[in-house]
């Protein structure tokens, strides 16, 4: 029986016995007996097991919420918060660039970002304009978006793996007025140079010859910034904590990337939750080997530097062979990882990893740049990515709701509301939207159409709205209808390599004589999803992209078993 019903029966029994003249002791004992007998003992068990975790979670939630409220009231921004961090310890190392050993103090980062702000003003850019940043991870990338933000200009942080159509799409969807790119990506820019708007100003950073710059029609940003003033910009930004800071793009594994809007309060919220949830300290040194176009690297990682004053070691790209050497060299106390990075270091599960490398604490979280329903594993529960309190569920209103596995539509009850999942049931994670609450707001994407698709209505109660998390998946499969039998996997791979970044390329191919469709010619994907890449369930040929040798290979039962036991990673 539901906990509320158990409580109602218990209170009813208590009141009835008192009316009949029973003593308080007998009435309370009987009420407790009714409560336990009708299922209330399960709730008490949950309370005992989760109270410590939930109280800690509530403390973190309230602490972050109070800080957000104060920053909103004072119309703070990330640059203004950073200025206070600089004042606390100007000479402390802020960013260390592992590739060169170069160290920027907080004061130096502030001065370089000021130079960026003056450069932006000299270009005539004003609050609300957008500048695309396309470069590999380096401290300058932080100084660029931070300096732009000081004068209200918004950066679009573009994935440096993108090429051709995907790159053009990302530059275009953000309505960028300028493009700043690293010299290491000159070839990628050259491929789209003639397709970029003639009015888009281009700047390069790094070593490019005069001939290369002339061919790409770009200006040398390094020399421009070197001669720019280092004092704070003279203009007053009209933006507040709820206004746009920059754009971060979705991965684009199932379509073109979407430009997710990151407002100042969202940046602060993500960084602050990480700091307090995982009990970081101001003297920690973070090893950040994640790309700075991603929220994990730029917000959860670099955000600890800008907001809380930690030193962050910026690694251009993750390297398993250099990982521990780098950590020792820079005395790192916190390592940030995502996805399968830890398995590159040791191909074992959580506990074995902690024991092998002497790791005292692992903190994990689940979320997305734009979502309002992130969860975190604050207490080190092995294998968990987070929790939602069953004692105080409405303090942080998120739910797992049931989904029709055939149609992937939300399951609704007789009142038209979504049906919550019971413990142990799979479902879709949703978060109630409240635009007045920085913890609950959903800012969406540059595309209004993309924003609308991520919102559901009448979820928790009538006339409410909620963010739909959704899952894009990890290893994509392309089902190809080949009635002639002439499909060539290698030719297909060459075309895909030109058009798509590595993470968006199909890991599996399924070659069928035809593709099942409905009476209205819609593709029936349910059976394909259910059968997956198991060759025992179909007579179709299934191929796996072996990135080590650069070709698609036929999936046999032996190869399938290797996927399942983890000896071959996807």
N, C-alpha and C positions, 0 to 999 in steps of 0.2 A: 504494500500500500504506500502511496506517496507520503513523504514526510509531512507535508502540510495537513493531509487528512489525519495522519496519526496524531499530530499535535492538536487538531481540533477535537478529535475524540477524547484525547487525554484531558483537555481543559473542560470538555463537557462533562466527563465523569467526575472531575474534581468539583465542579459547581453543583452537580446533582447530589453528590454525597454530602456536601456542606448544607444544602437545603434540607436534606433528610436528617440533619443533626449529627453527622459523623464528625469526629475530631479532625483537626488539621493534619495531624500525623497520619491517621488512617486514610484521609482523603488524598494526601500527597502520595502516599505509598501506592494507593489504588490507581491514581492518575498516572504515576510512573509505570506501573504494571501494564496499564492499557497501552501506553505509548510504546513500550518495549515489545509488547505482544503483537501489536499491529504493524511492526516493521520499523519502528523508530530506533531500534538498537543499531540498525545499519547506519543511520545518520550519526549516531554517537560514535560509532566505530570510525567513520570517515573523519569526524571532528578530531578524535584523538590522534589519528594517523597523520593528518594534514595541517593541524593547527599551527605548528611552528613554521612550516613552509609558507602558509597563507598569511600569517602575521608579518613575516619578513617581506613577502610580496606586496602586502598592503602598505607597509612602511615605505618601500621603494616607490610605489605608485603615488602615494601622497606627497612624498618629497619632490618628485619630478613635477607633479601637478602644481604644487605651490610655487616652485621656481618658474614654471611656465606662466602662471598667473601674474607673478611679479614682473617678468620680462614684458609681457603684453601690456600691463598697466604703465610701465615706464617707456613703452615704445622702443624697446631695445632691438638690436639686430645682431646677427653673428659678428659682423665687424666691430660693433661697439662692445660686445662681450669680449672679443679678442683683445681689444685695446686695454681692458682691465687686466687680462692675463699678462700682457706685455708689461704693464706697470708693476705687477707683482714680482716678476723675475726677468728683467730685460736681457740679462747676459746668459741665461740658461739655454742649453741647446734645445731647439724646437724640432727641427727636422734634420736628419742625417741621411745623405744620399749614399747608399751603400756602394753604388757603381764607381764612385770617385772618391769616397771618403769625405766629401765636402759637408761641412756642418753649418747650418744657419741657426743663429740664436733667435730668440723671440723678437728682439729689437731689429735684427737684420731682416727677418721675414716681414715685419711691419713696414720697414723702410722700402723694401722691394715692392710690396703690395701698394704702397703709396705711389711709387713710380708708375705702376700699372694704372692706378686711378688717374694720374695726371695725363698719361698717354691716352686713356679713354676719353677724357674731356677734350684733349686736343683734336680728337677725331670727330668731335661734334656729337658723340653718342650721349643719350640722355636716359633717365630712369625708364625702364621697361624695354629698352633695346636689348638684342640678344647677339652674343658673339660665340661662335662655335670653336671649341678647343679639341684638337685632334693630335695627340702625341702620346708617347709611352710615359709611364709613371716617372715623375721627377718632382723635386720641391717647387720648381718654377710653375708647375701646373696648379699647385695650391695658391701660390702668390698671384697667379693670373685671375682665378675666379674670385679670390678674396679681394683683390684690388678692384676688379670690376664691380663687385658688390658694394664697395665703399662709395661708389657714385651711382648706385641703383641699376647698373647694367647686369643682365643675367647671362651666365655662361651656359652653353649646351655642351655637356661632357660626352664626347663621341668615342665609342669603342674603337680602339686602334686596330682591331682585326677586320673592320668593315672595309669593303671594296665596292667599287662601281655603283650599281643601283641602290644597294643598302646604304652606302655612304651618302649618295646624293639625296636619298630620302630623308636621312637624319638631319642633314644640313637644311633641307627645305622645310621639313615639318616644324622646325623651331623658328622659322622665319629669321634666320641669322643674317645680320648685316655685314659680318666679317668672319673670316676663317683664320685661325692661328694654328699652324701645324709644325710638328717637329721635322727636322731634316731627315730623320730616319724613315719618314712616311712620304717623302717627296714623290716616289714612284706611284703611290696610291693616289695622291693628289693629281699627278700628271694624267692618270687614266680618266679623271672626271673633269679636268681643267676646262675643257671647251663646253661642258654642260653646265658649269656654274654660272650664276647670274653675272652679267657684265658689271653690275653695280656693286658686287661683293668685293670688299677690300681684303687682300690676303697678306698675311705676315708669316714669316718663318723664323724658327728659333733653332740654333745649331749651325753646323758647318755646311753651307751650300756655296758653290762657286757663283760668281757674278752671272755666268751664262745660264746656270740652272735657275737662278732667281729671275732672270729676264724671261726665260721660257715659261716659268710658272706665274709671272706677273706679280711677284710678291716683294714685300719690303722686309729688311733685316730687323727683326724685333729686338734682338739682343743689344745692338748698338743704340737703338732708340731708347730703351729702358735705362741703359748705362748713363745717358745724358739727361734723363728726366729728373725733376725735383724729387727729393726723398721726404719732404715734410707732408703732413696730412693735406688732402685735397681741400680746396676752399669752399666747395659747394656743400649745402645741407640736403641730405637725402630725405625725401618725404615718406619713404617706406617704413613699415612697422614689422612686428614679429609675425604677422599673418600674411605678409606679402611674399612674392616670389623671390627665391634666392638663385636657383639654377635649375637645369633640367638634367635628369639622369634617364637613360634609355633602358627599356626592357630588353631582354636578351634576344628576342626575335627568333626563337627556335621554331615557332609555328606560324610565322608571318613576318612582315616588316616590323622593326622595333618601334615601340611607342615612346614618346617623350613624356616621362612622368614629371609632374611639377613638384619641386621641393621648395617649400616655403621655409622661412627662417625658423619658425617654431618646430617644424618637422625635423630639421637638421639637429636642433638642440635636443629634441625629445629622444631621437634615436641614440645620440651620443651619451646623453645623461642616463638613459636606461641601462646601457652597456656598462657605464662607469659604476653605477650604484648596485646593479644586479650582481655583478661579478667581483665586487669589492676591490676595485682598482685603487691605487694610491698615487698621489702627485709625484712620488719619486720613482714610479714604474717607468720602464723603457719598453716600448712596444715595437715588435718586429712586424712590419706591415708589408707583406709580399703580394698583396692583392691589388688589382688594377685600380687606379684612382678615378676611372670613369664609372666605377661601381660604388654603390652606397656602402658596402661592407668596408672597402678600402678607404674611401674618402670621408665617410661620416662616422662609422663605428671606429675606424682607425684614426685618421687625421683629426677627427672631431675631439678626441681626447687631448690632443695637443692644443688646439685653438681654444677650447672651453675650459679644460681642467689643468692645463699646463704640463702634461706629460711629454716626454721626448719620444718621437716616433722615427724609427729607422725605415726609410722608404727603399724598397727593393724594386728594381725595374721589372723583373719577372721572377716567378717562383722557380727555385732550383733545388731539387732534392739533394744533390751532391754538396751544395754549399750551405744548406739550411742551418745545420747545427754549428758549422764553422762561423757563419755570420752572427748567430745568436751569442756565441761565446765572445767573439771579437768586440761586439758592441754592448755586452753585459745586459742583454735583453731579459726582462722578467715576465713579459707577456707576449705571447705569440698569437697572431690572428690567423684563422684558417677558414676555409669554406669548402663545402663539398667533399671531395675525395683527397684533399691535400695530405691529410695525416696518413692515408693508406700508401702514399708514395714513400713515406718515411718508414712505415712498418705495416705490413699487410696483415694486421690483426685487429681485433675489436678493441673497444674502449679501454677495458681494464688492463689488457695486455700492453697497450700503448702507455698507460700511466705507469705501470710497473717497470717496463723496459727503460723509460727515459726519466723516471723519477718526477713525473708531473703531479703536483699536489692538487690542482683544481682544474676541471674542465667545465666551461660554461657554454651552453649551446642555446641558440634561439632560432625561431622560425618566423619568417616574415618576408615582406617585400618592400621596396623603396616607398611605394605609394599606399600601402595597406594601413588599416587602422585596427588590425587584430593580431598584432605580433605577440608571440608568447616566448617565454624564456625559461630555461632550466637553471634556476638559481641555487638549488641545493645539491647539485651533483648527482642526481638520480641517474644511474647508468642506463644509457639508451634512450632517454627522454629528450625531446627538443623543447619542452615547455609544459605549462599547466594552466588550467583555469579553475579558480576556486569553486568548490561545490558548497562551501559554507556561505560565501558571500558572492554569488554569481553575478549579481547586478552591479557590483562595484566596477567591474570591467566587463561590459556587456558584449561578450563574444559567445558564439555557439558553434557546435558541429550540428549541421542539419542534414536530413536525409535527402538523397538524390536518386532519381530513377536511373539505374545503371544502363538501361537501354537507350533512353533519350537524353540523359544527362540534365534533365530538368528538375527543379526543386519539387519535392513531394510536399503537398499541402493538405491540411485537415479540412473538416467541414466548414470551418470559419474562414478558410482561405489563407491561413497562416502556415508558416513552415513548421515541419515536424522535427523537434530536437532528437538527436541520437542519444541512445542510452550508452553507458560506459561499455566500451569494447566494440561498438558499432562504427563502421566507417561512414564518413560523411564529408560535407563541404564546410570549411571554416568561414564564418561570416562575422562581420562586426557592425554593430549599430552605428549609423552616421549621425553626428551632431556637429554642424559646422561652427557652433559657438564654443565647442570644447576642443582645444588643441590635441587632446588624446583621441578624440572620436572623429575628427574631421577627415574628409576625403577630398583631396585637391585635384585628383584625376590627372588627365593628360592634356597635351597641347591640342589634341583633337577632341572636340566635344562628342563626336560619335563614339570614339573609343571609350570616353568617360561614361557615357550612358550605358554601354554594354556591361560595365562592371558594377552596376547598381541594381539591386532588387528591392521591391516594395512589399509592404505587408508581410514582414518577416517575423519579428517578435510580437508586434501588435498592429492593429489597423492603422494605415496611413504613415507608418514609419518607413525608413529606408535603411539598407545595409550594403556594405561593400562585399563583393563576391571575390574570394581569394583565387580560386581556380588553381590548376596545376598544369604547367606547360610540358612537364615531363623531362626526361633526361636523355634517353636514347631514342631518337625518332626513327620511324619506319616509313618508307614510301612504298605503297602498293601500286604496281605498274601493270596495266593491261597490255599484253603483248600477244596478239592473236596470230602474228606471223612467225614468232620464234626468232626474230632477228635482233632482239635487244642486246646491246653490248654494254656490259657493266663498266668497262674501262673508259669507253667514250663518254658515258654518262658522268663518270667521276671527274674527267677533265673539265667538262662544262660546269659541273657543280663547284669545283675548286676555284674557277674564275668568278663565279657569281655569288658564292656564299662563304661566310667565315667558317672556320673549322667546326665550331659548336653547333652550327645550323645545318650542317650536312647530314643526310640520312645515315644513321649507323647501320640500319638494316634495309634491305630491299626485298620485296616479295613480288615475284614475277608470276602473274596469273594470265590464263588465256583471256579472261574477261573479269570485270569487276561487278559484284552483285549490286543491283539497284532496286529501289522500290517502284511501285506503280507510277509514281510521279517523278521517276528518274533521279531520286536522291540516292547517293551512295550509301550502302549499308556497311557501316564500319564496325558494328558491334561484334560480329563474328571474327573479324580481323583482329580486333583488340583482344578478344578472349583467347584466340589461338596464339597471339604474340609471335615469338620467333621459334616456337617448338616445332621441329620438322616432323615429329611423330603425329601431329594433328592435321596435317595437310599434305596434299601431293604437289602443291606449288613449290617452286624453288625459292629458298630464302638465302640471302647473302649477307655477310657481315663485313663492315669496313674495317680492315686491319690497317690501322694508321701507321704501324711500324714498317710495313712493307709497301704501303701506299696503293692497296688494291682491295677490291671486294672478293671475299672468299665464300664458297658454299658452306652453309651451316649443316654439319652432320650431327648425328646423335652424340658423337664424342665431343664435338665442339660445344654443343648445347650443354652437355654435362659440365664442361669446363666453365661455362658462364655461371651455371647454377652453384657450383661449389666455390666460386670466387677465384679460381686459379687463373682465369683470364678476366681482366677488368673491362667493363664497358665504358 
